[in-house]
Amino acid sequence: MDAGNLLSKQTDRGPAAIIDVGIGNIDSVAAALRFLGADFRLVSTAADLADVRHIVLPGVGAYRAGMSALADSGMVEPLRALARSGSVNLIGICLGMQLLGEHSEEGDCAGLGIMPFQVRKIGSSGTSAIKVPHVGFSTVRGYHPVGLFDGMGESADFYFTHSFAVHSIASDVNIGWVRYGEDLVAGFDAGNICGAQFHPEKSQSNGLQMLKNFLER
C-alpha cells in the first residue's frame, strides 16, 4: 500500500501497532502493552498500519540491518508519511529511536529522516575514556515532566543498552539526558514523534508510566 492510500484510510480511533520486522524486542514490548491493557497488534506490512493511532518501533542490533528490514517490509515511506502527517503517534525505542533520524555513523547509513538528528558512537567526542556499550539502569534528567515524561518528577531511572547515541537534536524538543562520559540524549518528545534510547519495557514502573503516557495521547 502506498503512503497516499494509507493516509486516506486513517480513522479517529484504532489499535496500537508494534512494528515486527525482526529487529526488536517484540515479546517484552508486547508484554508491557498487554500489562497496560492496551489494544494492540503486531504489524509486519504497511497495509496493517491503515487504522492504527499509535506506532511503536522497537529495535536492537545494527543500524543498517534495521533500515534494510524496514525497507524490505515496504514500511519506510508509509512510516515517514504517517509521522509527518501528524495522524499517528510514533515512538522509537533504542535502535528504533535512532532510526527516526537522518543518518548514523554506524555503517554510514541513512535513516528514516523523520527527525533532524545524527547518530554517533558513544565517546566519539573524545571527552573521556568510558566503557562501551552503556548497559544498565541510569538516571535521566533535564526533561520537562509533561507529555511523554508526565509523572517522572525531576529525574527517573531507566534501563539502557547501547553503543551509539543521538546527537544534534533540536533544542526546542523536550529532551531527557543521561550522563555517560558526556550528556547523551536519553529520550525526546516532539509532539506526535517520541523516542526512548532506553528500554521502557524493561524499566519497571517508570517505563510502564512512559508507555502509558504515550498510549494516552
C-alpha positions in Angstrom: 0.0 0.0 0.0 1.4 3.4 -1.0 1.6 6.3 1.5 -1.2 8.2 -0.1 -3.7 5.4 0.2 -2.6 4.7 3.7 -3.2 8.2 4.8 -6.7 8.2 3.3 -7.7 5.2 5.4 -6.7 6.8 8.7 -9.6 6.8 11.3 -10.1 8.7 14.5 -9.6 5.6 16.6 -7.7 2.4 16.2 -5.3 0.0 17.9 -1.7 0.5 18.6 0.8 -1.2 16.4 4.2 -2.8 17.3 6.4 -2.9 14.2 7.5 -6.5 13.9 10.2 -6.9 11.1 12.7 -8.9 13.1 14.7 -6.1 14.6 13.1 -5.6 18.0 12.4 -6.9 21.5 8.8 -7.7 20.4 7.9 -10.1 23.2 8.9 -7.7 26.0 7.2 -4.7 24.4 4.1 -6.7 23.8 4.1 -7.9 27.4 4.3 -4.3 28.6 1.4 -3.2 26.4 -0.6 -6.2 27.4 0.0 -5.4 31.1 -1.3 -1.8 30.5 -4.4 -3.3 28.9 -3.7 -1.7 25.5 -5.4 -2.7 22.3 -2.5 -3.5 20.0 -1.3 -5.8 17.2 2.0 -6.8 15.7 2.5 -5.3 12.3 4.8 -6.5 9.5 3.4 -4.9 6.4 2.5 -1.3 5.5 -1.2 -2.3 4.8 -1.6 -3.2 8.5 -0.9 0.4 9.5 -4.1 1.7 7.9 -6.2 2.2 11.1 -3.6 2.5 13.9 -3.3 5.6 16.0 -0.1 4.7 17.9 3.0 3.0 16.4 5.8 1.5 18.5 9.1 1.0 16.6 11.4 -1.2 18.7 14.9 -2.1 17.6 18.0 -3.9 18.6 21.2 -4.6 16.7 22.9 -2.8 13.8 21.6 0.4 12.2 22.0 -0.7 8.5 20.3 -4.1 9.3 17.4 -2.2 10.9 16.9 0.1 7.9 17.2 -2.9 5.5 14.5 -4.7 7.4 12.1 -1.7 7.2 12.8 -1.3 3.5 12.2 -5.0 2.8 8.9 -4.7 4.6 7.8 -1.8 2.5 7.3 0.4 5.5 9.8 3.2 5.1 7.7 5.6 3.0 4.4 4.8 4.9 6.1 5.5 8.3 7.5 8.8 7.0 4.2 9.9 5.6 2.2 8.9 8.7 4.6 10.6 11.1 4.9 13.8 9.1 1.1 14.0 8.7 0.6 14.1 12.4 -2.2 11.5 12.1 -0.4 8.9 14.3 1.7 9.0 17.4 5.1 7.2 16.9 7.7 6.2 19.4 11.0 4.7 18.6 12.7 2.5 21.2 16.5 2.0 21.4 17.6 1.4 17.8 14.1 2.3 16.8 14.7 5.9 18.2 18.0 6.1 16.3 16.3 5.0 13.0 14.0 8.1 13.2 17.0 10.3 12.5 18.8 11.3 9.3 22.0 9.3 9.5 24.1 7.1 11.6 27.9 6.7 11.5 27.3 3.1 12.3 27.6 1.6 8.8 27.5 5.1 7.3 23.7 4.6 6.8 20.8 7.0 6.1 17.8 6.7 8.5 14.1 7.4 8.1 14.7 11.2 8.2 11.6 11.8 10.3 13.7 13.8 12.9 16.6 16.1 12.1 19.4 14.4 14.1 22.5 12.3 13.6 23.7 9.2 15.4 27.3 8.7 16.6 29.3 6.2 18.6 29.4 6.9 22.3 32.7 8.5 23.2 33.4 9.7 19.7 33.7 13.3 21.0 36.8 12.1 22.9 35.6 13.7 26.2 36.6 10.7 28.4 37.5 7.1 28.4 34.3 5.1 29.0 33.2 1.6 28.6 31.1 0.9 25.5 28.3 -0.3 25.4 26.4 1.6 28.0 24.5 -1.1 29.9 22.3 -0.9 33.0 20.0 1.4 34.8 20.9 5.1 34.6 19.3 8.3 35.7 17.6 10.5 33.1 17.3 14.3 33.8 16.7 17.6 32.2 13.2 17.0 30.7 10.0 18.9 31.4 7.7 16.5 33.3 4.9 16.7 30.9 3.7 14.7 27.9 5.8 11.6 27.5 7.6 12.4 30.7 4.5 13.1 32.8 4.7 11.7 36.3 8.5 11.3 36.1 9.4 14.0 38.6 12.7 15.8 38.1 14.6 12.6 37.3 13.9 8.9 36.7 15.9 5.7 36.2 15.6 3.6 33.0 17.4 0.6 31.6 19.9 1.2 28.8 21.9 -1.0 26.4 23.5 0.9 23.5 26.8 1.8 21.8 25.5 4.7 19.7 23.6 7.8 20.7 21.6 10.7 19.2 23.5 14.0 18.6 22.5 17.4 17.3 18.8 17.2 18.2 16.8 20.4 18.1 16.8 22.5 21.3 13.1 23.1 21.2 12.3 19.4 21.7 11.5 18.2 25.2 14.7 16.1 25.9 15.8 13.8 28.6 19.5 13.5 29.1 21.7 10.8 30.6 25.3 11.4 31.7 27.7 8.7 30.4 31.1 10.3 29.9 29.1 13.2 28.2 25.5 14.2 28.1 23.6 11.8 25.7 20.0 12.1 24.5 18.1 9.6 26.5 14.7 10.3 25.1 12.6 13.1 23.5 9.1 14.3 23.0 8.4 16.2 19.8 4.6 16.2 19.8 3.4 13.1 17.9 7.0 11.8 17.4 8.8 10.5 20.5 11.9 8.5 21.2 13.4 6.4 24.1 17.1 5.4 23.8 16.5 3.2 26.9 14.0 0.3 27.0 10.8 1.4 28.8 9.5 -2.1 28.6 12.4 -3.2 30.8 12.5 -0.2 33.1 9.8 -1.3 35.6 7.4 1.3 36.9 9.0 4.3 35.2 9.0 2.6 31.8 5.4 1.5 32.2 4.4 5.0 33.1 6.1 6.3 30.0 4.4 3.8 27.7 1.1 4.7 29.4 1.7 8.3 28.7 2.4 7.6 25.1 -0.7 5.4 24.6 -3.0 8.0 26.2 -2.1 10.7 23.6 
